[in-house]
């Protein structure tokens, strides 16, 4: 193919992806190539200047708060966005961008990446550009069908992330939270679910959001997955947040509540076996939930903002650390 024809060809591929909003797999099926080939073509288009990508300069981060979090909770790493005059939406977008930068910096070509849910994770995925990692495998940690919104549910985040990486995605074709523990246990015996979860247990990296029990920011409640009565039962049990959909208290203890027994996905205790668990969450209203996740050792890398980090350290009684 001569250079001019090549440029036209790359521009057409780029237009399908960026202008027509087709997925890499849809483009691959349309032009008769593999999805990884489409990812390489998009990368080539970027390198040749055919695609103009807006580069966001990294937000400033607080090394002091990062060290305080690492020392206080024994974390492998922390990234703390300096909020400055950013509003809540821009702050969360910045947290997502930090998460994307960190994730790509540690991603290897044969990694298994598990994805939970959360608005911070959605912002992370949004901040990424198409890449070619054909041997990476993305796997859902939590099932999800029915009521969904892109900024929260892992069943949408997983394929979005896999598409950007040009790799395979493994799904959990089951409701996030079932009607009863018995139904959940029946689902967990289904072959495709077992195979997906077996892969999730072998993940090298887990990406998880951290929630709050407050009605206005609690994802399962806002999605209608749990009702007012169930939310009140969590409140009475002292729940403060969730990782992979499971609720725990501010001390990091797993709560023996009905919702936890009805969730289809990897169990909270299994996160300890995943080498790198990145918690992505921002906002002072999430501080207690993040603290519970830190105390429970459910995450070993935290990416958040400075106001949230200060609140976490304040509650922990370590405000003198910064």
C-alpha positions in Angstrom: 0.0 0.0 0.0 1.5 3.4 -1.0 2.0 6.0 1.7 -1.0 8.2 0.6 -3.4 5.2 0.5 -2.1 4.1 3.9 -2.9 7.5 5.4 -6.4 7.4 4.0 -6.9 3.9 5.3 -5.7 4.8 8.8 -8.0 7.9 8.8 -11.0 5.7 7.9 -10.2 3.4 10.7 -9.8 6.3 13.1 -13.1 7.9 12.0 -14.9 4.6 12.6 -13.6 4.5 16.2 -13.6 8.2 17.2 -16.4 9.7 15.1 -18.8 6.8 14.6 -18.1 5.4 18.1 -17.7 1.8 16.9 -15.8 -0.6 19.1 -12.5 -2.1 18.0 -14.3 -5.5 17.7 -17.0 -4.0 15.5 -14.3 -2.4 13.3 -12.4 -5.7 13.2 -15.5 -7.6 12.1 -16.3 -5.0 9.4 -12.8 -4.9 7.8 -11.9 -8.5 8.3 -9.0 -8.3 10.7 -8.3 -9.1 14.3 -9.2 -6.7 17.2 -5.5 -6.5 18.1 -4.8 -5.4 14.5 -7.3 -2.6 14.8 -5.6 -1.5 18.0 -2.3 -1.4 16.2 -3.8 0.6 13.4 -5.2 3.2 15.8 -1.8 3.4 17.5 -0.1 3.9 14.1 -2.7 6.6 13.2 -1.8 8.4 16.4 1.9 8.1 15.8 1.5 9.6 12.3 -0.5 12.5 13.5 -3.7 11.4 11.8 -5.5 11.4 15.2 -5.3 14.5 17.3 -5.4 13.5 20.9 -5.8 16.1 23.6 -3.0 15.5 26.1 -3.9 16.5 29.6 -0.9 17.5 31.7 -0.7 15.5 34.9 -2.4 17.2 37.9 -0.2 18.0 40.8 0.0 15.3 43.5 0.9 15.5 47.2 4.0 13.4 47.9 3.6 14.2 51.6 0.1 12.7 51.8 1.1 9.8 49.7 3.9 8.9 52.1 1.6 9.4 55.1 -0.9 6.9 53.6 1.8 4.4 52.7 3.4 4.6 56.2 0.1 4.5 58.1 -1.5 1.6 56.3 1.4 -0.3 54.8 0.5 0.4 51.2 2.6 -0.6 48.2 1.8 2.9 46.7 -0.5 5.8 46.8 -1.4 8.7 44.5 -3.1 11.7 45.9 -4.5 14.5 43.6 -4.1 18.0 44.9 -7.6 19.3 44.4 -6.9 23.1 44.4 -10.0 24.8 43.0 -11.4 21.9 41.1 -15.1 21.0 41.6 -16.2 17.5 42.5 -16.6 16.3 38.9 -13.2 17.6 37.8 -11.6 16.2 40.9 -12.9 12.7 40.2 -11.8 13.0 36.6 -8.3 13.9 37.9 -8.3 10.9 40.2 -9.3 8.7 37.3 -6.5 10.1 35.2 -4.0 9.4 38.0 -5.3 5.9 38.2 -4.9 5.4 34.4 -1.3 6.6 34.5 -0.5 4.3 37.3 -2.3 1.3 35.9 -0.5 1.6 32.5 2.8 2.1 34.2 2.6 -1.4 35.9 0.7 -3.3 33.2 2.6 -6.1 31.6 1.8 -7.8 28.3 0.4 -11.0 29.8 -1.5 -9.7 32.8 -4.9 -10.8 34.0 -6.8 -7.6 35.1 -9.9 -7.9 37.3 -12.4 -5.0 37.2 -15.1 -4.2 39.8 -17.3 -1.1 39.6 -17.1 2.6 40.6 -17.3 6.1 39.1 -13.6 6.5 39.8 -12.9 3.5 37.7 -15.1 4.8 34.9 -13.1 8.0 34.9 -9.9 5.9 34.8 -11.1 4.1 31.7 -12.2 7.4 30.0 -8.7 8.8 30.5 -7.1 6.0 28.6 -6.3 5.9 24.9 -6.4 2.8 22.6 -3.3 0.5 23.0 -2.2 -2.9 21.8 -2.1 -5.5 24.6 -3.5 -8.6 22.8 -2.3 -11.0 25.4 -3.8 -9.3 28.4 -7.1 -10.7 29.7 -9.8 -8.5 31.4 -12.2 -10.2 33.7 -15.2 -9.0 35.6 -15.0 -9.4 39.4 -18.7 -8.7 39.9 -21.6 -9.8 37.7 -24.2 -7.3 36.5 -27.3 -7.2 34.3 -30.5 -5.2 34.5 -30.3 -1.7 36.0 -27.0 -0.2 34.9 -25.2 3.1 34.3 -21.8 3.4 32.6 -20.2 5.2 35.5 -20.7 2.4 38.0 -21.2 -1.2 36.8 -18.3 -3.5 36.1 -20.3 -5.3 33.3 -19.8 -2.2 31.2 -16.4 -1.1 32.5 -14.8 -4.5 31.7 -15.6 -4.5 27.9 -14.7 -0.8 27.7 -11.3 -1.4 29.2 -10.7 -4.5 27.1 -11.6 -2.6 24.0 -9.1 0.1 24.8 -6.4 -2.5 25.5 -7.3 -4.5 22.4 -7.6 -7.7 24.4 -10.1 -10.4 25.5 -12.9 -9.7 28.1 -14.4 -12.4 30.3 -18.0 -11.8 31.5 -20.1 -12.8 34.4 -23.5 -13.4 32.8 -25.5 -13.2 36.0 -27.4 -10.6 38.1 -25.2 -8.6 40.4 -27.3 -9.3 43.5 -29.8 -12.1 43.4 -33.1 -12.5 45.3 -31.7 -14.9 47.9 -28.5 -16.6 49.0 -29.8 -19.9 47.6 -30.2 -18.4 44.1 -26.8 -16.9 44.3 -25.2 -20.2 45.2 -27.0 -21.8 42.3 -25.7 -19.2 39.9 -22.2 -19.7 41.3 -22.3 -23.3 40.2 -23.0 -22.4 36.6 -20.1 -23.4 34.4 -19.4 -20.1 32.6 -19.5 -18.2 35.9 -17.2 -20.7 37.6 -14.7 -20.4 34.7 -14.8 -16.6 34.8 -14.3 -16.5 38.6 -11.5 -19.1 38.4 -9.7 -16.7 36.1 -10.5 -13.7 38.5 -8.8 -15.6 41.3 -5.7 -15.7 39.2 -5.7 -12.0 38.5 -2.4 -10.1 38.7 -4.2 -6.7 39.1 -7.6 -5.9 40.5 -9.2 -2.5 39.9 -11.9 -1.7 42.5 -14.1 1.3 43.4 -14.8 2.1 47.0 -18.3 3.2 47.9 -20.2 4.8 50.7 -23.3 3.8 52.6 -24.8 7.3 52.3 -27.9 7.1 50.0 -26.9 9.9 47.7 -23.6 8.2 46.8 -24.3 4.5 47.4 -24.1 2.7 44.0 -26.3 -0.4 44.7 -28.9 1.8 46.3 -29.0 4.4 43.5 -29.2 1.6 40.9 -32.2 0.0 42.8 -30.2 -3.2 43.5 -30.9 -2.7 47.2 -34.0 -1.1 48.7 -34.6 1.3 51.6 -35.0 -1.6 54.1 -31.8 -3.2 53.0 -29.9 0.1 53.2 -31.2 0.6 56.7 -30.0 -2.9 57.7 -26.6 -2.0 56.4 -26.7 1.3 58.4 -27.7 -0.5 61.6 -24.9 -3.0 61.0 -22.4 -0.2 60.8 -21.5 -0.5 57.1 -19.5 2.3 55.6 -18.7 1.2 52.0 -18.1 -1.6 49.5 -15.3 -3.2 47.5 -16.5 -5.6 44.8 -20.0 -4.9 46.1 -19.4 -6.4 49.5 -20.1 -4.3 52.5 -17.8 -4.0 55.6 -17.6 -1.7 58.6 -15.2 1.2 59.3 -12.8 -1.3 61.1 -12.5 -3.3 57.9 -14.6 -6.2 59.2 -16.7 -8.1 56.7 -20.4 -7.7 57.6 -22.7 -10.7 57.9 -25.6 -9.1 56.1 -28.0 -10.5 53.6 -26.8 -8.3 50.7 -23.3 -9.8 50.9 -24.6 -13.3 50.6 -26.6 -12.5 47.5 -23.7 -11.0 45.4 -22.5 -12.9 42.4 -18.8 -12.4 42.0 -15.4 -12.8 43.6 -15.5 -12.7 47.4 -14.0 -9.9 49.4 -11.6 -12.3 51.2 -10.2 -13.4 47.9 -8.7 -10.0 47.1 -5.9 -10.7 49.5 -4.6 -13.3 47.0 -4.3 -10.8 44.2 -0.8 -9.2 44.2 -1.9 -5.7 43.2 -5.3 -4.3 44.3 -5.9 -0.7 43.2 -8.6 1.2 45.0 -9.8 4.3 43.0 -12.2 6.6 44.8 -12.4 10.3 45.7 -14.6 12.6 47.7 -14.7 13.3 51.4 -18.1 11.4 51.6 -16.1 8.3 50.7 -13.5 8.7 53.4 -14.9 6.3 55.9 -15.5 3.7 53.2 -11.9 4.0 52.0 -10.6 3.8 55.6 -12.6 0.6 56.1 -11.0 -0.8 52.9 -7.5 0.2 54.1 -8.0 -1.3 57.6 -9.4 -4.5 56.2 -6.4 -4.8 53.8 -8.8 -5.1 50.8 -6.6 -2.8 48.8 -2.8 -2.2 48.7 -2.7 0.8 46.4 -4.9 3.9 46.9 -5.6 6.6 44.4 -7.7 9.5 45.7 -7.6 13.3 46.3 -6.0 15.4 49.1 -9.1 16.4 51.0 -10.2 12.7 51.2 -6.7 11.6 52.2 -6.5 14.2 55.0 -9.9 13.1 56.3 -8.9 9.5 56.3 -5.7 10.3 58.3 -7.7 12.5 60.6 -10.2 9.7 61.5 -7.3 7.3 61.9 -5.8 9.7 64.4 -2.7 10.3 62.3 -3.3 13.9 61.4 0.2 14.8 62.6 1.6 12.8 59.7 1.0 15.7 57.3 
